[in-house]
């Protein structure tokens, strides 16, 4: 495990006081998808999703890694690779985070955020200029149901 770039703090202001972009050392070989999952304790809580009905579900860094690997492998199997544009259609959710981590882990898939509220014609207008190769429309809870 790589040592953390930032120290644990108790406030947002304290966190950002640690960030000095002039001195922040980013390794030459750095993958954000790996740093966000593998470089953490896989059993530790990564995030908690709270639903509108106030129920919640916790996910570990291991959960994030497992689901991101599954999605990355599926997208690669479609022939998508470095430099290809992938539209990510979803509201804020665990699955959206997994989609971004999967693209980062692939080492170069380009994410094109697409609003789940946009109509079909609106999405097509955004996709055409981007050269989008594939879309990942994931509904919330889908990955939990896949076992």
Order of alpha helices (4+ residues) and beta strands (2+ residues): alpha-alpha-beta-beta-alpha-beta-alpha-beta-alpha-beta
